[in-house]
Amino acid sequence: MDAVTLGRLQFGITTVYHFFFVPLTIGLSFLVALMETLYVQSGREVYLRMTKFWGKLFVINFAVGVVTGIVQEFQFGMNWSEYSRFVGDIFGAPLAIEALLAFFLESTFIGIWIFGWDKLSKGLHAAVMWVVAIGVNVSAFWILIANAFMQQPVGYVLRHGRAEMQDFLALILNPTSWVMVPHTVAAGFVTASFFVMGISAYYLLRRQHVDLFKRSFQIAAIVGVGAATLVALYGHSQAQHIVEVQPMKMAAAEALWRTEEPASFSLLTIGDLSQREEVFSIRLPRMLCLLAYNNLNCKVQGIYDLQEQYVNQFGPGDYFPPVAVIYWSFRIMVGIGFILLGLALWGVFLVMGDLFEKRHRGLRLFVWAIPLPYLANASGWIMTEMGRFPWVVYGLMKIEDGVSLVVPGGSVLFTTLLYTLVYGLLMAAAIFLWTKFIKAGPEPAPTGHEPEADFIPTLAGAQD
C-alpha cells in the first residue's frame, strides 16, 4: 500500500481508538461532579462512596484517553506534513488553545482532585471536579472547532500557496461547529449515562450495594434521557446542515445515485459497488425531504449529478465517496441512537416507579447496552470523516495532496503496526483496571450509615 492509504489507515485507527475514551471522559466528568455536589449538599456518606467509585473509573479512562490523543499531534507533523503546512495557520490555532488552556486546566485540576481529598474542604474539592468537567468540555469545543474547519472552511484567505487565517471569530462561529459541538457533547453524556447504568444494573442484579447503585442508576437515567433527546435533535439539525454544505455526504448516506424530487428515504439499499448503481432498495416516499428540509416536497441531488457538478467546479477527478461505508455507518449510528433513547426512557420509568425489584430481569438490558454508545460514536465519526472524501479540507485540499512528501510508506506501515500493538496493550490494561475496580466495588459503608432512601434528593432539598 502507498503512503496515502497507509497514512489514512493509521490516522483512522488512532482516531477511532482515541474516541473510544473521549465521550466517556466528557460525560463521566459531569456525573462525578454532580455526585460529589450531592454529597456536599446532603452530607450523606453514600454519595461520597459513589463519587470515589465512579471517580476511579473516570481517572483510568482519562489517562488512557490522554496517551492515545497525543499520538495524533505527531501524525499531523509527520504523515500529513503537507496538510499541516497548508492549513497550519488556521488548524493550529484552536489546537494550541485547547492544549494551553483546556488540557492544562483539566489535567492540573484532576491532579488536585485525586490528591486533595484530605487537604481541601468538601465544597472546594467538589468545585475542583467541576473545573475538571468544564475543562474537558472546553477541550472538546476547541477540537471540534478545528474539525469543523475541515468540514466547512471559513475565515481564511489563500496566500502564498497556503490557507491563512483572516477572521478568527468566523472560525469560532462556523455554522458546522454549532451543530457538531452539542451533538458530540450530548453523545458523550449518553455514553457516560449508559456506562453508569450498565455497571449499576450489574450490581443491582447481584443485590450488592443496592442503595448506592440504585442512586447511581437514578442519576444516570435522568441525565441519559435528556442527553439522548439532545443527540436526536442536534443530529437532525446536523443532517440538514450537511445537505447544504456537503450534499455528496448525504447522498452517499442514502445511497441516492440519481437526483430525486421528491426524495425518498432508504430503509434498505443493496448496490453493485463495482458498477456504482442500485440493485435493490426499499424506500419511504418523501421521507428524505422531511429529514433534509422539514417538508414533504423537495429535490435532493444524487451522487452522479453531484459528481458531474464537482468535476465542473473543482476539475477532473473521482468525487465518489465509499458509499457502502457511509450508508451503513449512518444507519448504525441512527439506529443505535433510537435504541438508546428508548432504553433511557425505560430507565426513567424504572426510576420513577421504583420498579427495580418488579422489573429485575429488565436490568440486564442495561448491562448489554454498555457497548452500544461506543459503536454509535465510532460509526458517527467514520461517516463524518470518510463522507468528506476525497477532501482532507473540503473544497480546498484533497487527501493525496496533504500527505507527507518525505515519509516513505514502509515507515508508515511500521509505525501503524507498532501503534496497533501498543494501543492493544493499553486497551488490555484499561479493561484490566476497569474490571479490577468494578469487581472490587465501592468502599465499604461506615458503621451506622444512614438507611436507604427511595430516591435521590434534589440539590435544593438535599439538606432536608
C-alpha positions as MATLAB code, in Angstrom:
seq = 'MDAVTLGRLQFGITTVYHFFFVPLTIGLSFLVALMETLYVQSGREVYLRMTKFWGKLFVINFAVGVVTGIVQEFQFGMNWSEYSRFVGDIFGAPLAIEALLAFFLESTFIGIWIFGWDKLSKGLHAAVMWVVAIGVNVSAFWILIANAFMQQPVGYVLRHGRAEMQDFLALILNPTSWVMVPHTVAAGFVTASFFVMGISAYYLLRRQHVDLFKRSFQIAAIVGVGAATLVALYGHSQAQHIVEVQPMKMAAAEALWRTEEPASFSLLTIGDLSQREEVFSIRLPRMLCLLAYNNLNCKVQGIYDLQEQYVNQFGPGDYFPPVAVIYWSFRIMVGIGFILLGLALWGVFLVMGDLFEKRHRGLRLFVWAIPLPYLANASGWIMTEMGRFPWVVYGLMKIEDGVSLVVPGGSVLFTTLLYTLVYGLLMAAAIFLWTKFIKAGPEPAPTGHEPEADFIPTLAGAQD';
ca = [
       0.000    0.000    0.000;
       1.145    3.535   -0.742;
       1.866    6.222    1.846;
      -1.542    7.886    1.336;
      -3.507    4.714    2.048;
      -1.283    3.782    4.991;
      -1.458    7.317    6.383;
      -5.247    7.240    6.214;
      -5.329    3.795    7.828;
      -3.020    4.860   10.643;
      -4.900    8.058   11.381;
      -8.217    6.210   11.213;
      -7.042    3.562   13.683;
      -5.634    6.066   16.164;
      -8.624    8.421   15.892;
     -11.312    5.782   16.346;
      -9.341    4.198   19.182;
      -8.828    7.568   20.897;
     -12.501    8.384   20.523;
     -13.476    5.290   22.494;
     -12.332    7.189   25.584;
     -13.257   10.797   24.787;
     -17.077   10.603   25.084;
     -16.888    8.807   28.439;
     -14.480   11.458   29.717;
     -16.868   14.222   28.604;
     -19.922   12.739   30.274;
     -18.476   10.991   33.315;
     -16.640   14.121   34.484;
     -20.028   15.839   34.760;
     -21.684   12.882   36.514;
     -18.878   12.576   39.069;
     -19.050   16.319   39.753;
     -22.827   16.045   40.200;
     -22.461   13.101   42.587;
     -19.900   14.962   44.693;
     -22.154   18.011   44.794;
     -24.953   15.804   46.159;
     -22.526   14.660   48.849;
     -21.634   18.239   49.773;
     -25.286   19.311   49.883;
     -26.610   16.297   51.797;
     -23.590   15.200   53.825;
     -24.637   11.604   53.225;
     -21.834    9.065   53.107;
     -23.397    7.102   50.247;
     -22.695    9.960   47.810;
     -19.058   10.137   48.917;
     -18.611    6.420   48.271;
     -20.395    6.834   44.950;
     -18.131    9.719   43.928;
     -14.969    7.817   44.767;
     -16.088    4.658   42.959;
     -17.034    6.363   39.700;
     -14.116    8.765   40.076;
     -11.643    5.875   39.924;
     -13.132    4.650   36.660;
     -13.083    8.196   35.298;
      -9.384    8.628   36.086;
      -8.478    5.365   34.309;
     -10.432    6.446   31.234;
      -8.942    9.949   31.304;
      -5.362    8.640   31.489;
      -5.705    6.278   28.527;
      -7.517    8.951   26.510;
      -4.677   11.426   27.027;
      -1.996    8.953   25.976;
      -3.817    7.918   22.804;
      -4.621   11.502   21.825;
      -1.050   12.767   21.923;
      -0.056   10.451   19.069;
      -2.387   12.277   16.687;
      -0.453   15.520   17.112;
       2.703   13.836   15.841;
       0.908   12.433   12.819;
      -0.011   15.934   11.683;
       3.661   16.813   11.504;
       4.915   13.502   10.122;
       2.439   11.665    7.890;
       0.421   14.773    6.997;
       3.068   17.483    6.876;
       1.752   18.970    3.616;
      -1.653   19.320    5.191;
      -0.095   20.998    8.227;
       1.897   23.352    6.008;
      -1.206   24.307    4.032;
      -3.662   24.948    6.907;
      -1.392   25.058    9.958;
      -2.011   28.782   10.393;
      -5.720   28.048   10.901;
      -5.929   24.482   12.179;
      -3.135   25.024   14.679;
      -4.834   27.933   16.478;
      -7.739   26.028   18.105;
      -5.435   23.075   18.821;
      -2.985   25.386   20.596;
      -5.778   26.969   22.634;
      -7.082   23.521   23.541;
      -3.653   22.368   24.718;
      -2.576   25.531   26.543;
      -5.939   26.364   28.100;
      -8.343   23.450   28.352;
      -5.985   20.467   28.593;
      -3.691   22.044   31.182;
      -6.750   23.179   33.121;
      -8.325   19.740   33.268;
      -5.063   17.828   33.815;
      -3.902   20.160   36.605;
      -7.188   20.130   38.468;
      -7.678   16.387   38.115;
      -4.358   16.002   39.950;
      -5.638   18.322   42.681;
      -8.857   16.309   42.834;
      -7.042   12.965   43.138;
      -4.634   14.065   45.865;
      -6.777   16.671   47.604;
      -9.334   14.564   49.437;
      -7.768   15.181   52.865;
      -6.368   18.627   52.080;
      -9.377   20.557   50.749;
     -12.770   21.286   52.220;
     -15.711   19.306   50.873;
     -17.082   22.257   48.917;
     -13.736   23.245   47.449;
     -12.963   19.667   46.459;
     -16.292   19.408   44.627;
     -15.569   22.733   42.911;
     -12.274   21.283   41.661;
     -14.192   18.446   39.985;
     -16.498   20.945   38.311;
     -13.425   22.731   36.933;
     -12.240   19.385   35.519;
     -15.649   18.817   33.903;
     -15.670   22.316   32.428;
     -12.105   21.891   31.171;
     -12.947   18.584   29.496;
     -15.890   20.092   27.653;
     -13.954   23.235   26.682;
     -11.266   20.934   25.284;
     -13.883   19.145   23.183;
     -15.173   22.509   21.958;
     -11.796   23.611   20.540;
     -11.052   20.243   18.958;
     -14.413   20.328   17.215;
     -13.807   23.918   16.081;
     -10.673   22.652   14.320;
     -12.536   19.724   12.763;
     -15.408   21.973   11.670;
     -12.953   23.973    9.554;
     -12.073   20.779    7.687;
     -15.771   20.196    7.053;
     -16.633   23.796    6.140;
     -13.641   26.133    5.649;
     -14.393   29.697    6.824;
     -12.440   32.785    7.873;
      -9.425   32.165    5.633;
      -7.632   33.646    2.656;
      -5.371   31.818    0.175;
      -1.958   33.457    0.119;
       1.498   32.184   -0.935;
       0.160   28.678   -1.525;
      -1.298   28.404    1.962;
      -4.631   28.973    3.677;
      -4.102   31.746    6.227;
      -6.481   32.856    8.935;
      -8.294   36.078    8.151;
     -11.151   36.065   10.669;
     -10.734   34.188   13.963;
     -14.310   34.990   15.009;
     -15.627   33.370   11.820;
     -13.661   30.243   12.721;
     -15.382   30.096   16.118;
     -18.812   30.874   14.684;
     -18.515   28.291   11.908;
     -22.085   27.004   11.344;
     -20.813   23.422   11.224;
     -19.318   23.677   14.713;
     -22.605   24.866   16.223;
     -24.394   21.692   15.195;
     -21.384   19.420   15.696;
     -20.381   20.535   19.210;
     -23.714   19.975   21.022;
     -24.325   16.714   19.135;
     -20.898   15.330   20.117;
     -21.016   16.542   23.730;
     -24.523   15.158   24.211;
     -23.307   11.824   22.803;
     -20.606   11.874   25.492;
     -23.252   12.299   28.178;
     -25.214    9.383   26.697;
     -22.066    7.220   26.735;
     -21.368    8.026   30.379;
     -25.007    7.537   31.379;
     -25.153    4.037   29.924;
     -21.738    3.222   31.356;
     -23.049    4.116   34.820;
     -26.457    2.481   34.307;
     -24.890   -0.713   32.973;
     -22.467   -1.177   35.856;
     -25.140   -0.142   38.361;
     -27.503   -2.720   36.856;
     -24.774   -5.351   37.235;
     -24.623   -4.703   40.982;
     -28.409   -4.435   41.361;
     -28.804   -7.827   39.687;
     -26.329   -9.250   42.195;
     -28.140   -7.385   45.015;
     -24.897   -5.814   46.236;
     -24.525   -2.207   47.423;
     -28.153   -1.727   46.425;
     -28.583    1.753   47.907;
     -25.510    3.209   46.216;
     -26.111    1.715   42.793;
     -29.833    2.422   42.805;
     -28.973    6.079   43.288;
     -26.246    5.909   40.631;
     -28.726    4.384   38.203;
     -31.286    7.093   39.009;
     -28.850    9.927   38.331;
     -27.581    8.376   35.095;
     -31.081    7.559   33.807;
     -32.278   11.146   34.211;
     -29.156   12.563   32.547;
     -29.286    9.869   29.862;
     -32.824   10.550   28.675;
     -32.123   14.284   28.377;
     -28.831   13.712   26.566;
     -30.281   11.109   24.184;
     -33.058   13.536   23.267;
     -30.494   16.256   22.517;
     -28.459   13.838   20.393;
     -31.532   13.142   18.256;
     -32.489   16.808   17.908;
     -28.991   18.062   17.082;
     -28.378   15.046   14.851;
     -31.394   16.116   12.819;
     -30.046   19.672   12.611;
     -26.636   18.382   11.592;
     -28.143   16.243    8.822;
     -29.937   19.290    7.423;
     -26.718   21.294    7.550;
     -24.840   18.514    5.731;
     -27.342   18.707    2.874;
     -26.373   22.369    2.451;
     -22.581   22.209    2.764;
     -21.688   18.588    1.829;
     -24.536   17.247   -0.304;
     -22.413   14.320   -1.531;
     -22.131   13.011    2.048;
     -25.915   12.952    2.469;
     -26.409   11.392   -0.968;
     -23.974    8.620    0.000;
     -25.687    8.170    3.383;
     -28.919    7.480    1.498;
     -27.342    5.588   -1.433;
     -29.113    8.112   -3.633;
     -27.457    7.565   -7.003;
     -29.853    9.713   -9.009;
     -31.464   13.027   -8.137;
     -34.992   12.637   -6.782;
     -37.855   15.112   -6.461;
     -39.456   14.472   -4.010;
     -36.706   12.416   -2.405;
     -37.332    9.081   -0.671;
     -35.635    7.681    2.425;
     -33.844    4.335    2.140;
     -34.852    1.612    4.578;
     -32.585   -0.878    2.814;
     -30.493   -0.496   -0.302;
     -28.298   -3.154   -1.904;
     -25.978   -1.921   -4.597;
     -23.375   -3.073   -7.073;
     -20.329   -1.116   -5.911;
     -18.235   -2.085   -8.920;
     -20.822   -0.592  -11.264;
     -21.848    2.127   -8.790;
     -25.532    1.504   -9.134;
     -28.508    0.309   -7.137;
     -29.629   -3.331   -7.380;
     -32.487   -3.428   -4.891;
     -33.975   -0.954   -2.408;
     -36.875   -0.392   -0.061;
     -37.621    3.304    0.268;
     -40.152    5.506    2.041;
     -41.523    8.110   -0.372;
     -40.834   11.759    0.519;
     -39.261   10.919    3.886;
     -35.789   12.149    2.902;
     -37.387   15.533    2.253;
     -38.670   15.506    5.820;
     -35.204   14.677    7.117;
     -33.398   17.191    4.933;
     -35.822   20.108    4.719;
     -38.683   19.514    7.189;
     -41.205   19.254    4.368;
     -42.521   16.592    2.013;
     -41.666   18.274   -1.295;
     -38.012   18.832   -2.115;
     -35.243   17.994   -4.513;
     -32.174   16.123   -3.270;
     -29.222   15.739   -5.621;
     -27.929   12.266   -6.388;
     -24.343   11.047   -6.467;
     -23.973   11.041  -10.269;
     -25.267   14.586  -10.652;
     -23.006   15.795   -7.843;
     -20.031   14.056   -9.448;
     -20.664   15.981  -12.655;
     -21.115   19.222  -10.689;
     -17.856   18.735   -8.784;
     -15.920   17.993  -11.966;
     -17.115   21.319  -13.386;
     -16.383   23.124  -10.116;
     -13.097   21.577   -8.971;
     -11.699   19.907  -12.069;
     -11.409   16.309  -13.262;
     -11.363   13.620  -10.587;
     -13.271   10.899   -8.773;
     -15.517   12.505   -6.147;
     -17.420    9.333   -5.264;
     -17.163    8.610   -1.509;
     -17.177    4.998   -0.205;
     -20.959    4.705   -0.400;
     -21.359    1.383    1.447;
     -19.316    2.604    4.421;
     -21.210    5.892    4.672;
     -24.603    4.251    4.153;
     -24.179    1.632    6.891;
     -22.284    3.774    9.392;
     -25.139    6.306    9.205;
     -27.712    3.598    9.901;
     -25.714    2.055   12.722;
     -25.371    5.463   14.368;
     -29.030    6.455   13.985;
     -30.402    3.017   14.788;
     -28.409    2.707   17.996;
     -29.340    6.287   18.889;
     -33.045    5.445   18.890;
     -32.425    2.215   20.821;
     -30.534    4.166   23.489;
     -33.277    6.787   23.696;
     -35.837    4.020   24.239;
     -33.669    2.356   26.894;
     -33.101    5.683   28.647;
     -36.868    6.239   28.801;
     -37.249    2.711   30.168;
     -34.631    3.530   32.795;
     -36.514    6.654   33.897;
     -39.696    4.547   34.045;
     -37.946    2.152   36.423;
     -36.695    5.072   38.475;
     -39.968    6.967   38.760;
     -41.949    3.848   39.650;
     -39.204    2.394   41.855;
     -39.614   -0.845   39.899;
     -36.102   -2.240   40.339;
     -37.426   -5.302   42.154;
     -40.509   -5.908   39.994;
     -38.590   -5.452   36.707;
     -35.393   -7.042   37.930;
     -34.659   -9.040   34.769;
     -35.041   -5.951   32.579;
     -31.900   -4.547   34.173;
     -29.848   -6.984   32.079;
     -30.627   -4.824   29.057;
     -28.528   -2.027   30.530;
     -25.554   -4.320   31.102;
     -25.693   -5.476   27.481;
     -26.172   -1.885   26.283;
     -22.818   -0.594   27.583;
     -21.008   -1.145   24.215;
     -23.780    0.434   22.116;
     -22.807    4.106   22.595;
     -19.204    3.275   21.682;
     -20.344    1.648   18.446;
     -22.592    4.627   17.652;
     -19.801    7.125   18.392;
     -17.315    5.305   16.156;
     -19.864    4.960   13.348;
     -20.691    8.652   13.525;
     -17.065    9.709   13.181;
     -16.416    7.242   10.368;
     -19.329    8.747    8.457;
     -18.218   12.306    9.242;
     -14.628   11.832    8.099;
     -14.959    9.334    5.248;
     -18.021   11.088    3.872;
     -15.789   14.074    3.093;
     -13.803   12.010    0.561;
     -11.779   12.952   -1.472;
     -11.149   16.087    0.598;
      -8.998   16.478    3.678;
     -10.195   20.102    3.805;
     -13.498   20.270    1.980;
     -13.161   22.051   -1.350;
      -9.589   23.209   -0.671;
      -7.238   20.252   -0.357;
      -7.553   16.658   -1.488;
      -6.310   13.785    0.656;
      -3.408   12.848   -1.601;
      -2.164   16.449   -1.525;
      -1.971   16.517    2.260;
       0.294   13.536    2.809;
       3.982   13.960    3.655;
       6.391   14.048    0.741;
       9.319   12.608    2.694;
       7.943    9.827    4.918;
       8.066    6.520    2.962;
       5.246    4.010    3.039;
       7.403    1.436    4.824;
       7.896    3.758    7.788;
       4.179    4.453    7.975;
       3.441    0.722    7.871;
       5.955    0.022   10.653;
       4.543    2.737   12.922;
       0.983    1.606   12.175;
       1.813   -1.913   13.328;
       3.617   -0.513   16.364;
       0.727    1.780   17.297;
      -1.729   -1.086   16.920;
       0.367   -3.252   19.250;
       0.822   -0.527   21.859;
      -2.818    0.506   21.695;
      -3.844   -3.113   22.114;
      -1.749   -3.301   25.277;
      -3.251   -0.033   26.536;
      -6.751   -1.327   25.919;
      -5.908   -4.545   27.768;
      -4.537   -2.521   30.683;
      -7.622   -0.276   30.756;
     -10.007   -3.248   30.686;
      -7.969   -4.992   33.409;
      -8.096   -1.930   35.667;
     -11.776   -1.283   34.998;
     -12.608   -4.918   35.747;
     -10.487   -4.881   38.882;
     -12.089   -1.779   40.373;
     -15.612   -2.680   39.243;
     -15.364   -6.123   40.872;
     -13.813   -4.620   44.000;
     -16.821   -2.343   44.278;
     -17.159    0.859   46.265;
     -15.617    1.446   49.657;
     -17.500   -0.279   52.480;
     -20.098    1.846   54.210;
     -19.095    3.148   57.638;
     -20.766    1.636   60.678;
     -24.122    3.198   61.412;
     -24.568    4.704   57.965;
     -27.894    6.254   57.022;
     -30.773    3.994   55.855;
     -31.645    3.643   52.220;
     -33.869    6.264   50.595;
     -36.239    5.703   47.710;
     -34.953    8.488   45.528;
     -32.084   10.929   45.232;
     -32.590   14.303   46.923;
     -32.790   17.412   44.812;
     -29.940   19.852   45.164;
     -32.257   22.376   46.762;
     -33.733   19.949   49.246;
     -30.763   17.711   49.952;
     -30.367   19.111   53.459;
     -33.949   18.212   54.478;
];
